Amino acid sequence: MQRKKLFTLLFGAVAAAAVAYGAYWTLIASRHVSTDNAYVAAEIAQVTPEVAGTVKEVKVVDTQPVKAGDVLVVLNDSDAKLALAQAEADLARAERRVKGYFANDEGLSAQAQARSADQARSAAQLASARADLQRAKLDLQRRQALAKSGSVSGEELSNAQNAFATAEANLKAAEAASRQSEANYRAAVGSLKANQTLTADSTVDSNPEVALARAKRDQAKLDLARTVIRAQVDGVVAKRQAQVGQRVQSGTPLMSVVPLQDAHVDANFKEVQLSKVRVGQPVELTADLYGGKVVYHGKVAGLSGGSGAAFAMIPAQNATGNWIKVVQRLPVRIALDPAELKAHPLQVGLSMEATVDVSE
């Protein structure tokens, strides 16, 4: 009888435990997924120089909080100042040269007009020479006809022949002068057109030569400004590597700025836990730093495009003959409440425990 009573109590206890577990699973466990494989992360800003130079000053140290715009590193700017002075001189020289182009337009235009007038004068002289030759030819022909009858003396005939020869020479000279004036006119027009191509559709300010020189001047100004390296975001300085006197090239890592106020959590859930996880679901988190007394409230911001194994430097080769199935984990990004984060700051890399409410 006693034994039967014990079995009854044991059965009742097992039944009560089953009911309690069923209730827990239905009301709590089935509506939440948790992981302790979660860590604080942030979009770390790398501080690198955009120009080469020698480090003149380092204004910050590791762990120092900075604001966006604060000076972090100063490079020696002597070379940049010289380059800017040269670029400004080149710009002034280009402006003067282009102004000369516009002045030449006027001079060459006047020269072309003068050559056109010379051409007209040469044409008139050629016409006059042709008329003189025609008149001298007629005079010579009349005297030659009269000379046969003895009406014209030999001297007069000789004078007519000389006048004809002179008129022929004058015509040739006029033709040569006409060709030369025409060539001079074409040369003047060609020079004018060549100069006009340097000024066409532009002013002194918009001329390509001036624009190029101005762009080089602006680039030199920018390079000079870049010798002062500033913080791009609010945050805390970390991994400072810059040292005074160090020669750095463009892109050399100098330090990092960690925006702790914008920290988030990367929680690595097992793939079997993710069937109900959706963007926007609420998340409760605790940090090992503060323990359970501080609870953060966040939201699922997004799920990674692949598991950690897929993006590993040496991905798993699952197509080999020897293969063991391993449950994969997928990173889930969780956004934190800025007010809670400000009240209880976190640092990158700290361990967290995350529980997602998947009932919504």
Secondary structure per residue as TSV (DSSP state, phi and psi in degrees):
chain	resnum	aa	ss	phi	psi
A	1	M	-	360.0	-42.8
A	2	Q	H	-63.0	-39.7
A	3	R	H	-64.7	-41.4
A	4	K	H	-63.6	-38.3
A	5	K	H	-64.2	-39.7
A	6	L	H	-64.9	-42.3
A	7	F	H	-62.3	-37.8
A	8	T	H	-64.2	-44.2
A	9	L	H	-63.2	-41.9
A	10	L	H	-63.8	-42.3
A	11	F	H	-63.9	-40.5
A	12	G	H	-63.4	-40.3
A	13	A	H	-65.7	-43.2
A	14	V	H	-63.5	-41.8
A	15	A	H	-63.6	-42.2
A	16	A	H	-63.9	-41.3
A	17	A	H	-64.5	-39.9
A	18	A	H	-64.8	-41.3
A	19	V	H	-65.7	-42.5
A	20	A	H	-63.1	-43.4
A	21	Y	H	-65.7	-41.0
A	22	G	H	-61.2	-41.1
A	23	A	H	-65.2	-42.4
A	24	Y	H	-62.2	-43.0
A	25	W	H	-65.6	-42.0
A	26	T	H	-69.7	-42.9
A	27	L	H	-89.4	-27.5
A	28	I	T	-125.7	-63.5
A	29	A	G	-61.1	-40.6
A	30	S	G	-71.1	-14.6
A	31	R	G	-103.2	3.2
A	32	H	E	-139.5	145.4
A	33	V	E	-126.6	138.8
A	34	S	E	-130.2	157.3
A	35	T	E	-155.0	145.7
A	36	D	E	-102.6	5.6
A	37	N	E	-91.5	68.4
A	38	A	E	-140.6	144.3
A	39	Y	E	-143.4	149.2
A	40	V	E	-72.4	137.6
A	41	A	E	-139.7	166.7
A	42	A	-	-156.3	158.4
A	43	E	-	-82.2	88.9
A	44	I	-	-69.2	132.9
A	45	A	E	-93.1	118.5
A	46	Q	E	-81.3	133.6
A	47	V	E	-101.7	112.7
A	48	T	-	-133.9	147.4
A	49	P	-	-75.6	147.5
A	50	E	S	-95.7	-8.9
A	51	V	S	-134.6	154.9
A	52	A	-	-78.0	152.3
A	53	G	E	172.5	179.8
A	54	T	E	-103.9	132.5
A	55	V	E	-66.8	122.1
A	56	K	E	-96.4	-41.6
A	57	E	E	-144.0	145.9
A	58	V	E	-121.0	115.9
A	59	K	-	-90.3	-9.4
A	60	V	-	-132.3	165.7
A	61	V	-	-129.0	167.1
A	62	D	T	-56.9	145.7
A	63	T	T	76.4	-1.2
A	64	Q	-	-80.0	127.6
A	65	P	E	-74.3	141.2
A	66	V	E	-135.3	158.5
A	67	K	-	-106.9	156.4
A	68	A	T	-58.9	129.0
A	69	G	T	100.5	-14.6
A	70	D	-	-66.6	144.0
A	71	V	E	-76.0	126.9
A	72	L	E	-102.5	-49.3
A	73	V	E	-139.1	143.3
A	74	V	E	-120.4	126.2
A	75	L	E	-95.5	155.3
A	76	N	-	-62.1	125.8
A	77	D	-	-105.9	13.2
A	78	S	H	-61.1	-47.8
A	79	D	H	-64.5	-38.2
A	80	A	H	-66.5	-37.4
A	81	K	H	-66.8	-40.6
A	82	L	H	-64.8	-41.7
A	83	A	H	-63.5	-37.3
A	84	L	H	-67.1	-41.9
A	85	A	H	-62.1	-41.7
A	86	Q	H	-65.1	-41.5
A	87	A	H	-65.5	-37.9
A	88	E	H	-66.8	-38.9
A	89	A	H	-65.0	-40.4
A	90	D	H	-64.0	-36.3
A	91	L	H	-65.9	-44.8
A	92	A	H	-62.7	-40.2
A	93	R	H	-65.5	-39.8
A	94	A	H	-65.0	-39.6
A	95	E	H	-63.4	-42.0
A	96	R	H	-66.3	-39.1
A	97	R	H	-64.1	-42.3
A	98	V	H	-69.4	-37.4
A	99	K	H	-60.2	-35.6
A	100	G	H	-63.3	-36.8
A	101	Y	H	-60.9	-45.0
A	102	F	H	-65.4	-37.5
A	103	A	H	-67.1	-37.9
A	104	N	H	-64.3	-31.3
A	105	D	H	-56.2	-45.5
A	106	E	H	-66.1	-44.8
A	107	G	H	-64.2	-43.4
A	108	L	H	-69.9	-32.5
A	109	S	H	-65.1	-42.9
A	110	A	H	-64.8	-38.3
A	111	Q	H	-65.0	-39.3
A	112	A	H	-64.6	-38.2
A	113	Q	H	-65.5	-38.9
A	114	A	H	-64.8	-40.7
A	115	R	H	-67.1	-33.4
A	116	S	H	-65.5	-40.0
A	117	A	H	-65.5	-40.7
A	118	D	H	-60.7	-39.2
A	119	Q	H	-64.6	-41.8
A	120	A	H	-64.6	-40.8
A	121	R	H	-65.2	-41.5
A	122	S	H	-63.7	-37.3
A	123	A	H	-64.1	-40.6
A	124	A	H	-66.2	-41.3
A	125	Q	H	-65.0	-35.6
A	126	L	H	-66.7	-41.9
A	127	A	H	-64.4	-39.4
A	128	S	H	-64.5	-41.3
A	129	A	H	-65.7	-37.9
A	130	R	H	-65.8	-39.6
A	131	A	H	-66.1	-41.6
A	132	D	H	-62.0	-40.6
A	133	L	H	-65.0	-42.0
A	134	Q	H	-63.3	-41.6
A	135	R	H	-66.7	-41.8
A	136	A	H	-65.8	-33.6
A	137	K	H	-67.7	-43.3
A	138	L	H	-64.6	-41.6
A	139	D	H	-60.6	-42.6
A	140	L	H	-65.1	-42.6
A	141	Q	H	-63.0	-42.1
A	142	R	H	-64.5	-41.5
A	143	R	H	-69.7	-34.3
A	144	Q	H	-64.8	-38.5
A	145	A	H	-67.9	-40.4
A	146	L	H	-73.7	-26.6
A	147	A	H	-66.3	-27.1
A	148	K	H	-68.9	-31.1
A	149	S	H	-93.5	-0.7
A	150	G	T	81.8	13.3
A	151	S	-	-79.7	-17.6
A	152	V	S	-121.8	134.6
A	153	S	-	-72.5	163.5
A	154	G	H	-65.9	-33.6
A	155	E	H	-65.4	-43.0
A	156	E	H	-64.9	-38.2
A	157	L	H	-64.8	-38.9
A	158	S	H	-66.3	-38.4
A	159	N	H	-65.1	-38.7
A	160	A	H	-65.7	-38.5
A	161	Q	H	-65.5	-41.0
A	162	N	H	-64.6	-40.0
A	163	A	H	-64.0	-37.7
A	164	F	H	-65.7	-43.6
A	165	A	H	-63.8	-40.2
A	166	T	H	-63.9	-41.5
A	167	A	H	-64.1	-38.6
A	168	E	H	-62.6	-43.1
A	169	A	H	-65.1	-40.5
A	170	N	H	-64.2	-34.6
A	171	L	H	-66.3	-44.2
A	172	K	H	-62.3	-41.0
A	173	A	H	-63.9	-39.7
A	174	A	H	-67.1	-37.5
A	175	E	H	-65.1	-42.9
A	176	A	H	-63.4	-42.3
A	177	A	H	-63.8	-36.9
A	178	S	H	-65.1	-42.9
A	179	R	H	-64.2	-40.1
A	180	Q	H	-65.7	-42.0
A	181	S	H	-66.0	-35.6
A	182	E	H	-66.3	-41.8
A	183	A	H	-64.5	-41.4
A	184	N	H	-62.5	-38.0
A	185	Y	H	-65.9	-44.5
A	186	R	H	-62.9	-39.2
A	187	A	H	-64.7	-41.5
A	188	A	H	-65.0	-41.8
A	189	V	H	-65.2	-39.9
A	190	G	H	-62.9	-42.8
A	191	S	H	-63.6	-39.8
A	192	L	H	-63.9	-45.0
A	193	K	H	-64.6	-40.6
A	194	A	H	-61.4	-41.3
A	195	N	H	-71.7	-34.1
A	196	Q	H	-67.4	-27.9
A	197	T	H	-66.0	-24.2
A	198	L	T	-78.9	-15.8
A	199	T	T	-122.9	-0.6
A	200	A	T	-61.5	136.2
A	201	D	T	54.1	37.6
A	202	S	-	-152.4	162.2
A	203	T	-	-112.3	-176.2
A	204	V	T	-61.3	-41.5
A	205	D	T	-71.6	-35.2
A	206	S	T	-93.7	-1.3
A	207	N	-	-60.9	139.4
A	208	P	H	-57.3	-37.4
A	209	E	H	-64.4	-42.1
A	210	V	H	-69.2	-40.5
A	211	A	H	-61.4	-41.0
A	212	L	H	-64.7	-44.9
A	213	A	H	-64.4	-37.1
A	214	R	H	-67.0	-40.1
A	215	A	H	-62.0	-40.1
A	216	K	H	-66.6	-36.1
A	217	R	H	-64.5	-43.2
A	218	D	H	-65.2	-37.3
A	219	Q	H	-64.6	-40.0
A	220	A	H	-64.2	-39.4
A	221	K	H	-62.1	-43.6
A	222	L	H	-63.9	-42.4
A	223	D	H	-62.7	-37.1
A	224	L	H	-66.0	-43.4
A	225	A	H	-64.0	-31.4
A	226	R	T	-74.8	-6.6
A	227	T	T	-72.5	-14.1
A	228	V	E	-104.4	112.1
A	229	I	E	-97.8	123.8
A	230	R	E	-115.7	159.9
A	231	A	-	-72.1	136.3
A	232	Q	S	-89.3	-20.8
A	233	V	S	-141.5	162.4
A	234	D	S	-71.9	145.0
A	235	G	E	168.3	-162.6
A	236	V	E	-118.7	134.6
A	237	V	E	-71.1	135.7
A	238	A	E	-144.2	156.3
A	239	K	S	52.9	45.8
A	240	R	-	-68.8	124.3
A	241	Q	-	-118.3	-14.1
A	242	A	-	-70.3	137.2
A	243	Q	-	-132.7	145.7
A	244	V	T	-59.2	133.8
A	245	G	T	89.8	-8.0
A	246	Q	-	-72.8	133.0
A	247	R	E	-89.1	119.6
A	248	V	E	-118.6	150.2
A	249	Q	-	-104.8	164.5
A	250	S	T	-58.4	128.3
A	251	G	T	92.7	-2.5
A	252	T	-	-69.2	126.1
A	253	P	-	-64.9	126.3
A	254	L	-	-105.7	-38.2
A	255	M	E	-173.4	179.8
A	256	S	E	-127.5	151.2
A	257	V	E	-119.1	120.0
A	258	V	E	-100.2	113.9
A	259	P	-	-80.1	80.6
A	260	L	G	-63.2	-26.0
A	261	Q	G	-68.9	-15.3
A	262	D	G	-113.3	24.9
A	263	A	-	-66.9	153.6
A	264	H	E	-136.3	179.2
A	265	V	E	-119.5	133.1
A	266	D	E	-102.1	108.2
A	267	A	E	-104.4	127.6
A	268	N	E	-101.1	95.7
A	269	F	E	-88.5	150.0
A	270	K	E	-68.1	150.7
A	271	E	G	-62.1	-27.6
A	272	V	G	-76.0	-8.9
A	273	Q	G	-95.6	-5.9
A	274	L	-	-99.4	3.4
A	275	S	T	-63.7	-29.2
A	276	K	T	-110.0	0.9
A	277	V	-	-77.1	127.8
A	278	R	-	-132.2	155.4
A	279	V	T	-63.2	134.9
A	280	G	T	98.6	-11.3
A	281	Q	-	-69.0	144.6
A	282	P	E	-72.4	149.3
A	283	V	E	-135.4	137.4
A	284	E	E	-108.2	136.6
A	285	L	E	-134.3	147.6
A	286	T	E	-128.4	149.0
A	287	A	E	-110.5	140.1
A	288	D	T	-59.6	-25.1
A	289	L	T	-63.2	-41.6
A	290	Y	T	-106.8	-15.4
A	291	G	E	78.0	-165.2
A	292	G	E	-74.7	-8.2
A	293	K	E	-74.2	-16.9
A	294	V	E	-118.0	119.9
A	295	V	E	-115.0	124.3
A	296	Y	E	-94.3	146.4
A	297	H	E	-118.0	121.8
A	298	G	E	-134.0	-170.5
A	299	K	E	-139.3	149.6
A	300	V	E	-68.3	119.0
A	301	A	E	-94.7	-24.9
A	302	G	E	172.6	160.1
A	303	L	E	-111.9	141.3
A	304	S	-	-63.2	155.8
A	305	G	S	-77.8	-5.5
A	306	G	S	-169.3	163.9
A	307	S	-	-73.6	167.4
A	308	G	T	-61.7	-35.6
A	309	A	T	-64.6	-35.3
A	310	A	T	-67.1	-30.7
A	311	F	T	-103.0	10.2
A	312	A	S	-66.3	154.9
A	313	M	S	-61.7	-35.9
A	314	I	S	-120.4	91.7
A	315	P	-	-62.0	153.7
A	316	A	-	-65.4	139.8
A	317	Q	-	-102.1	83.0
A	318	N	T	-76.7	-4.5
A	319	A	T	-87.7	7.7
A	320	T	S	-77.0	168.2
A	321	G	S	-69.0	-40.5
A	322	N	S	-92.5	115.1
A	323	W	-	-141.2	132.9
A	324	I	-	-123.7	126.5
A	325	K	-	-69.6	130.1
A	326	V	-	-122.5	129.3
A	327	V	-	-63.5	126.2
A	328	Q	-	-88.7	157.9
A	329	R	E	-117.7	143.1
A	330	L	E	-119.5	126.6
A	331	P	E	-67.1	132.9
A	332	V	E	-119.3	124.7
A	333	R	E	-86.1	129.5
A	334	I	E	-120.8	121.4
A	335	A	E	-84.1	137.2
A	336	L	E	-98.6	158.1
A	337	D	-	-73.2	120.3
A	338	P	H	-58.8	-36.2
A	339	A	H	-65.9	-44.2
A	340	E	H	-66.1	-37.3
A	341	L	H	-66.7	-36.0
A	342	K	H	-69.3	-38.0
A	343	A	H	-70.7	-34.8
A	344	H	S	-132.7	84.6
A	345	P	-	-62.2	149.7
A	346	L	-	-123.3	157.8
A	347	Q	-	-114.8	152.8
A	348	V	T	-60.8	134.9
A	349	G	T	96.3	-8.9
A	350	L	-	-68.8	149.1
A	351	S	E	-79.2	142.3
A	352	M	E	-133.9	161.4
A	353	E	E	-122.9	127.7
A	354	A	E	-120.3	137.3
A	355	T	E	-129.4	119.1
A	356	V	E	-98.7	130.5
A	357	D	E	-85.1	106.0
A	358	V	T	-97.0	10.3
A	359	S	T	-74.0	-22.3
A	360	E	-	-87.3	360.0
